[in-house]
Amino acid sequence: MIQSFLARDEGKTLEFKEDCRSLRQIVRTAVAFANTAGGNIVIGVRDRTKDVIGLTHALDDEERLASAFVDSIYPLFVPDIQIHAWRDRELIVVSVPHAVGPYYLRSEGPEAGVYVRLGSTNRWAGPEIIAEIRRLARNTFFDEQPRPKINSEAIDFRAASEFFKAVSRSLTPPKRKSLGLIVEHGGRDIPTQGAVLLFGKDRRGLFPDAAIRCARFLGIDTVRFIDQTEIDEYLPKSVESVISFIERHTCNGIEIGRVQGRQRPEYSPQVVREAIINAIVHTDYSIGGTGLKVAIFDDRIEITNPGCLPFGLTLEAALSGVSRLRNRVIGHTFRELGLIEQWGSGIGRMLAVCAEAGLVPPRFEEIGTNFRVTLFSNQASVPARPEWYTLLLKHLAWEGQISTRQAAGIWNTSDRTARTRLQKLVTEGVLAAVGTSPKDPRKTYVLKEGRHS
């Protein structure tokens, strides 16, 4: 267990602590983990170097932690606390499950004491995030909420019906309600936030940040742009408009076949489409002051939408196919229109298409309160690896770890050469070094979690 933690860096679901002196910070981390997606606090490891130093009085520390969690967190929340031995050292692992809160520090109160995990830091939640946690507790969604100050005339159901007609479906009054476009509120039928976002006649007035901002930059940074536009259309139509902008600013190469050449776009159309639809469906439209952005560079496309992953969901789970809707009304409507085929399959399809075509896979990352997908040009093919790298992966697949001496043996090189290669892979983020210190003679190397090639 300890080795698996050491193979990772601190992040959304993992934190290292050298000791229990900073009890308040440990409790705050537990609150942040509980509110976000769960996680583990490993105590007895230096956070920057991951040197395993252990604890001198692990049993006493365990009791102090248990008391601190009971006394400091509301509602009552007691994470699992266990002492683990690793080599000749004792460590404590605090396992915090995700739970529907919001949980907060008693000393700071229900508004100021709520924390969430953003990357490897604990952040004060703020009103918008607290509201989202409370919606999760009620099993409701932002786009299901009614807009009492407007009526159904504010929704362009004529245009909406045309979208449905195009896929041989009809948008009847009962269908509007079953999709959550209309709800009963105060004795009358009221449009929801989702209906406004999807088909509102005054979308810009009610959601000024819902427009999709697209830009084509010169080179590989944002210093100079060639073209930019804002797409403020009904959401189903905006999918095609964004794709059209991308197609205008990316290349169609020629792939030479046995008989004749054929067009080969710079980016897979299927991957681009999936990425755009996922971003629209999973944007957190409750966050003001920002919106979905599409940035095209010479070597990549970055699609960034407001809202990190839904609470309770980790990036690893999302990459394995687990999905959790952020916008139920928008998601169900997109599915009815054939824009979504199957829940949770979008990321998997993007990865599968790239793997089959031998392309660099997309990069998925949470950046603060945003989620970003980066698509790489097909001109950047997957680099070939040397034979020694393949031998290393085979060894790790069987043994799980490797020492410098073992590496030198399978590569038939000196210890110095082996150490240089292993350290280079650590720097590249492929391997993680596991030991009590940089000079630990028993130090081993493991494949960093999430890396398979």
N, C-alpha and C positions, 0 to 999 in steps of 0.2 A: 504493500500500500504506500509506504513512505517513498519508495523509489518512483512510483507513478506520479506522485506530487512533484518530486524534484525534477521530473522530466518536463514540467510545465513552467511557464512564467506566471507571475502574479497577474490576475485579470479579473474578469467579471465574477468568477466563482472560486477564486483562490487567493489567499493572502498568507504570507509568512510573517511570523513575529519571532524576535530573538528571545523574548522572555515575557513574563506577565506583569512587568512593572507598569505598562501603559494599559491598565484595565479598562479605562474609559474608552480608549481607541478600539480595544477588542470588542467591547459591548456595542459600540457604534457600528463596527463592521458586521456583527451578528444581525443587528437591526436592518442594515442595508441589504445583506444577503437574503434575509427572510422576506423583505418587501420586493425583491427583484427576481431572482431565479434560484435561490439557494446557493450554498457554497461551503467551502472548508477553510478553516483557519488552522494552520500548522504552526505550533509554537515550539521553539527550540532551533529555528533555522534563521540565519541572517537573510533579510529580505532582498538585499542587492546582489549578494554573491551566491546565495543559497548554500553557504557552508553550514553543515549540520553540527551545531555546538552542543545541543542537548540541554536538559534542565537538571539542576542540582536537587530540587525538592519538588518533584512532579506531583506527588500525592497532595502536598499542601497547596500547590498551584491549582490542582483540580478542584479542591474544596472552595478556594477563593473565587474561581471562575463561576462555579455553580451558584454561589451566593450572589455574586454580582449580576448574573443574568436574571435571577428571581427578583432582586431588589430594584433593578434599573430599567426593565423592559415592561411595557404595557401594550396590549393585553399580555397576560402571563405567557411566557414563552421560554422554554428550557431546551436549548440545543443538546445534542448527544455529545458527551465529553469522554474521550478515551485516551489512555496512556499507551503508547506504542514504543517498543524497543527497536532500535536500529543500530546494528553493530553493538558497541558498548555504551550507547547513549539512550536516554529516555526522552521522548517527545510527547506532546499532547496534540491531538487532532480534535477540533471542535467542528462537528458536522451540523450545518444549519439547513434544514429543508425550506423550500419556498412555501409560504403560507399566506392565505388571504388576510390582509391587514386592513388598514395600515398599522404597522407596529411603530412605536416611538419610544424615545428616552423619557422616562417619567420626569426627570429633572428639567427637561426643556419643553414638555407639553405636547399636545396632539397636533399642533400646527408647526411649531419650530423644531420639534424633535423627530420628525420623520426623515429618514435617509434612504437613499437608493444607491445601487452600485452602478457606476459608469466607468467602464474600463477597469483600471486597478485602483480607483479612488472612490471614496464615499462622498456623496453629494447631498446637500439638503434638497428635499423633494420639491418644494414649492407648490403653490395652489393647483396648477394644471396637472401635475403628476399625482398629487394626493387625490384629486378628483378622479383620475383614471383608476387608481387603486380601489377607490370606493365603488366605481362602476363595476370593476371586476368582482368585488364582493357581492354585488347585487346581480351579477351575470347580465349586465346591460352594456350597451355599446354607445359611443358618442353619436354615431350616425343614426341611431334609433330614437334619439330624443326629439320630441316635437318642437316646432317653431310656432308658438301660440300667436305671435303677432302677424302672421301671414295666413292666407287661405290657399286652397287648391288652385286658384287662378294664377298663383305665383309660379306654378310648375307647368312647364311646356309639355303637357301629356300628349299633345298632337305629335310633336317631334319624337317623344318617347315611343309612341305607338309605331312610328315608322321604323325605328330601330328594331322593335320586336317583329314587325311584319317582315323585315328583311331576312329573319331567320325562321320564318313560318310560324310565328307565335303571336298571340294576341294579348294585349295589355288591358284586360277588363277591370272594372272597379274592384271586384273581389281579388284579382291578381295584384292590384296596387297595394291592397292591405296585406296580403300574404307575404309580399316582398318587403313590407315595412316602409313603403314609400308614403303611405297614409296611415295615421293612427287616430283613434278616437281620444279626444282630450277635452274635458269640460263640456261634454255633451255634443261636440261637433267634430267633424273630420279635419285633421290638421296635417300638413306636410311635415315630414321629418327632416333632420339635418341632412340625411343621406339623399332624400329627394331633391333638396336644394342643390347639393353638390353635383348630383347626376344630371338633373334636367331643369334647374332653377333658371327662370328668365332673368333674374338679377343676381346671378352667382357672384359677380365681382363686388356688388354692394354688400352682400351678406357675408361673403368669404373673400375679402380683398387679397388674401395670400394664397388662394387656391389655384392661381394661374401657374402653368408649367413654364419655367424659364429655360430656354435652350440657347446655347452659344457654341460657336466654332472658334477655337483659339488657334493662333499661329504658334506652331512649335509644340512643346511639351509642358508649358506652364500657362498661367493666366495673365501674363503681362500684356499681351495684345490679342484682340479678337478680330476675326474676319467678318463674322455675321452673328446676329443674335435676334431672338424673337420671344414674345410671350404668347403662349397658347392658352386662351381662355375660352374653351368650348365645352359643350356637354361631354362628360367624362368618356363615354364610349367613342365619341368622335375624336377626342384628343389623342387616343392611342394611335390612330392612323396619322394624325397630323405630326406627332412627335417622330414617328417612324419615317415619314416623308422628309422631315428636316434632316434626320440622320442620313438618309439615302442621298440627299443632295450634297452632303459634305463628306462622304466617304467614297472610296474608289471601288470600281468593278474591274478586277483583273481578269486576265484570260488564262484559263487552265487548258493546256494542250492535251487533247485525247488522241486515240489511235487514228481517228478519221478526221475530226475537226476540233477547233477550239470551242470552249464554252465559257460563259460568264461565271466568274467566281468572286462574289462580293467580299469586300475586306472584312466584314463581320457577318457571322451566320445570321440570316434573317430570323430564324426560329429563336435563337438566343436573345437577339435584340428585342423581339416581341415579348418574350417571357419576362425579360428584365423590366420593360416599361410597364406591363400590366401589373406585375408584382408590386412595383413602386407605387402605382396609382391606388391599388387596392389596400396597401398596408401603410399609406401615409397617415400620420396623426394630424388630422385636420383641426384638432382642438388647440394646437400650438399656434399662437399668433406670431407675426413678424418674420416668418420664413415660409418657404414653399419648396415644392419638388424642383430639382435642377438637373439638367442634362448638359454635360460639358464634353465637347468633342475635341480631342487633341490629335496630334500627328500619329501617335502610337496607341491610343486607348480612348475609351468612352467611359466617363464616370456618371453614374445615375445615383443621385443622392436625395433621399426623401426624409422629411421630418418624422421623428419617432424611432426610438431604438426598438429592439425586438419586444413583443408583448411580454408582460410580466409572467414569469414562470417558464419562459422559453430561453434556452441557451443557443448560441450559434452552432455548437456541435449537434444539438438535437435538430435544428433547422436543416443543417446540411445532410442529416440522415433521413430527412423526409417528414419530420414532425412539423405540423403547421398549426397556427392558432390565429384565427381571424382578428384583425383590429377593427374592421368596419363590416358588420354583418349585412347591412342593407346594400352597400356597394358590392360586396363580394357575391351575394346571392343574385343580384341583378346582372353582374358580369357573367355569372355562370349560366343564367337563363339566356343571355345573348350569345353564348358559345365562346366567350372570350377566355373563360377558365374551363378547363376540361375536368380536372380532378384536384381536390383540395391537397395542398402540400406537395404537388408534383412538379411545380415550376422550377425550383432550384435543381432538383434531380435531373430534369430534362436538359437544363442548360449544361450541367456537368457532363451528362451522357453524350450530348451532341459534340461537345468539344473533344471529349476523349475519343470518340469514333473518328473524328476528322483529324486527330493529331494536333489539335490547337492548344494553346495555353489556356487553362481553365479560368473562369471568372474568379475574381477575388471578392469575398464578402466580408464586410467589417462594420462594426458599430463604432461610430465616431461621436462621442458625447451623446447627445439626444437624437442623433441622425443615424440612418442606415445607408451604407453605400455599396453599390455593385460596380466593379470595374471590369469592363470587357476589353480584351487585348486584341490588337490587329492580328489577322492571320499571317501577317508578315513576320510576326514574332513566334516562330515555331518552338516546340518543346526542345530544349537543348539536349544533345546526346551526352550520356554520361560515360566516363572511362570504365574499363573493366574492373579496376579495384573497387569502384563504387558499387558495382553490382555484387561483387563478392562480399562487401560489407553488409549490404541489405540482406543477402541470404543468411549470413551469420546471425544478424539481429533477428531475423524471422524465426530462427531456431532457438537461440539462446536468450534473446531479449536485451543483452548488454554485451559490451566488449571492452577489454582493457587495452592499454597501449601495447603491451607485449603480445597479446593475442592478435591484434591488428597487424603487427610487424610479422607475425608468423604466417598468417593467411595471405599477406601481400608479398612475403619474401623480401622485406626491406629492413632497414635499421629502425631501432626504436625512435630515433630522432625524426626520421621521415614519417613514420606512422603518427607520431605525436603532432607533427605539423599538419598532416592531412586531417586528423581528427579535430584539431583546434580550428582549422579553417571551416569545417562543417558546423562547429559550434557557433562560429561567428556568422555563418550564413543562416543560422536558425534551423538547420536540419537535425543536429544532435544536441543533447544536453549533457553536461558533465555532472556526475554524481559523486560527491565526496565530502569529507569533513573540512577540507581547505584546498586551495589551489595546488599545494604541494603534497597532498595526500597520496602515498604510494599505492593505496588500494583504490584509487579513483577509477571509475568506469564511465563509459559513455552509452547513452540510450537514445533511441529515436525519439525526437521531440514529439509530444502529443499532437496529433493532427497531421503529421508528415508521414507519407507512405511511399515516397519516391524521391 
